[in-house]
Amino acid sequence: MKVIQVTMVRIYITESSKLLKPIIQYLQEEAKVRGISVFRAVSGYGETGAHLSSFMDLSLDLPLAIEFFDHPEQVKLALEKLSTMVKPEHVVFWDARANDIE
């Protein structure tokens, strides 16, 4: 199997931060990354305390994780802008490999 080097990025925000739409819009329209996934957590803990959901509760302040990957150069450019949109230490990234067309 042929592989390529990529950089994987995960951004942590909460629903109440109202950052989801601007981040997705930036990544899609300006940064033009390959694709984006958003995960909504059922619970989480961070600098603003605990965020929980139950079957009886429909919280609108649950944690969200936005993930994407692309070539390292593409991600580096995206991270420059993201660092102005998201609080420090809420964006993590690491080197990874992805399968490629043979």
Order of alpha helices (4+ residues) and beta strands (2+ residues): beta-alpha-beta-beta-beta-beta-alpha-beta
